[in-house]
């Protein structure tokens, strides 16, 4: 009986979908005197990886807390795309 239970648990763990990290690069603006723009990279929840609109809904409130307005999601990608974007994002790399 213990062996059957162990095999069932193992089968469920193997069958569970792999959790992959998901990121989006974006452009945002802030007004309050001079117009400020920035390009950034942010990790987004797995459930928001399906489209730019889903990613925008997840990211926009995080940016808004610091007075930024999301202009657009440029792309959604996995961890393999982080290194190529790190220098361009500068201080906004994984900040939001």
C-alpha positions as CSV (number, residue, x, y, z in Angstrom):
1,X,0.0,0.0,0.0
2,X,2.8,2.4,0.9
3,X,4.5,1.7,-2.5
4,X,1.3,2.5,-4.4
5,X,0.9,5.8,-2.5
6,X,4.5,6.7,-3.2
7,X,4.1,5.9,-6.9
8,X,0.9,8.0,-7.1
9,X,2.6,11.0,-5.5
10,X,5.6,10.6,-7.7
11,X,3.4,10.4,-10.8
12,X,1.5,13.6,-9.8
13,X,4.8,15.5,-9.3
14,X,6.1,14.4,-12.6
15,X,2.9,15.2,-14.4
16,X,2.7,18.7,-12.9
17,X,3.6,21.5,-15.3
18,X,7.0,23.0,-15.0
19,X,7.0,26.5,-13.6
20,X,9.1,28.7,-15.9
21,X,10.0,32.2,-15.0
22,X,8.4,34.8,-17.3
23,X,9.6,38.3,-18.0
24,X,8.5,41.3,-20.1
25,X,10.4,44.3,-21.4
26,X,8.4,47.5,-21.5
27,X,8.5,51.3,-22.0
28,X,7.1,53.7,-19.4
29,X,6.7,57.4,-18.9
30,X,6.4,59.8,-16.0
31,X,5.3,63.4,-16.2
32,X,5.6,66.0,-13.5
33,X,7.7,68.7,-14.9
34,X,9.9,67.3,-17.6
35,X,8.8,64.1,-19.4
36,X,10.8,61.1,-18.3
37,X,10.9,57.8,-20.2
38,X,12.4,54.5,-19.4
39,X,12.9,51.0,-20.8
40,X,12.8,48.2,-18.3
41,X,12.6,44.5,-17.7
42,X,10.2,43.0,-15.1
43,X,9.3,39.6,-13.9
44,X,5.6,38.9,-14.4
45,X,3.4,36.2,-12.9
46,X,3.1,33.0,-14.8
47,X,-0.6,33.6,-15.4
48,X,0.2,36.9,-17.2
49,X,2.6,35.4,-19.7
50,X,0.0,34.6,-22.4
51,X,-0.3,38.0,-24.0
52,X,0.9,41.6,-23.8
53,X,-2.4,42.7,-22.5
54,X,-2.2,40.2,-19.6
55,X,1.4,41.3,-18.9
56,X,0.3,45.0,-18.9
57,X,-2.5,44.3,-16.4
58,X,0.1,42.7,-14.1
59,X,2.8,45.4,-14.5
60,X,0.9,48.7,-14.8
61,X,-0.1,48.9,-11.1
62,X,3.5,48.2,-10.0
63,X,4.8,51.0,-12.1
64,X,2.0,53.4,-11.1
65,X,3.1,53.2,-7.4
66,X,6.2,55.2,-8.4
67,X,4.3,57.5,-10.7
68,X,5.1,55.7,-14.0
69,X,2.6,55.0,-16.7
70,X,3.1,51.9,-18.8
71,X,3.3,52.8,-22.5
72,X,3.7,49.3,-23.9
73,X,4.9,45.8,-23.4
74,X,7.5,45.1,-26.0
75,X,7.9,41.4,-25.6
76,X,7.4,38.5,-23.2
77,X,10.2,36.0,-22.8
78,X,11.9,33.5,-20.5
79,X,15.1,33.6,-18.5
80,X,17.2,33.0,-21.7
81,X,16.4,36.6,-22.8
82,X,17.6,38.4,-19.6
83,X,21.3,38.8,-20.4
84,X,20.6,40.4,-23.8
85,X,18.4,43.1,-22.2
86,X,20.2,43.8,-18.9
87,X,22.5,46.6,-20.2
88,X,19.7,48.4,-22.0
89,X,17.4,48.3,-19.0
90,X,20.1,49.6,-16.6
91,X,18.6,50.6,-13.2
92,X,15.2,49.4,-14.4
93,X,16.3,45.8,-14.9
94,X,14.0,43.7,-12.6
95,X,13.2,46.8,-10.5
96,X,9.4,46.4,-11.0
